[in-house]
Amino acid sequence: MRRAFIAVFLASIMAVSGIAFAQDSSFKLIGNPSTTPDSMSKRDLERIFLKKKKKWPNSQPAHPVDQRGNNALRTRFSEEVLGKSLAMVESHWQAQVFSGKGTPPKQLTSDAAIIDFVRKTRGAVGYVSAGTSTEGVKVINIID
């Protein structure tokens, strides 16, 4: 009986930890209110974040901003939106920098820094944790 209780207790802790991890890696796509669209396809986002597309439809330069480091939020965004593992994205940028063809998006260390950059920069687009207040920026819907 005691072993069964311990097994259920440990399983419960692992389940709760999994839920917390999923919440930590949920994100919202945000953009500068004056220059970004209300919704974007994953394909267009991939092209903007990999800098294959450099302008918005209104000819305004696009300024993608990324989370810094190898965190769960950046990993999830890379996999779900860019369709690539974080290692593949980093490999892409190493090749671009080495060949002189491009530089990666600006990387900032916090949701607050990304919101501030996006709010102040025309054409900026980024992503933040789902629970973050997005006052002063536009939340962009991601469509398939």
Buried (B, 14 or more C-beta within 10 A) or exposed (E): EEEEEEEEEEEEEEEEEEEEEEEBBEBBBBBBEEBBBEEBEBEBBBBBBBBEBEEBEEEBEBBBBBBBEEBBBBBBBBBEBBEBEBEEBBEBBEEBEEEEEBEBBBBBEEBEBBBBBBBEBBBBBBBBBEEBEBEEBBEBEBEE
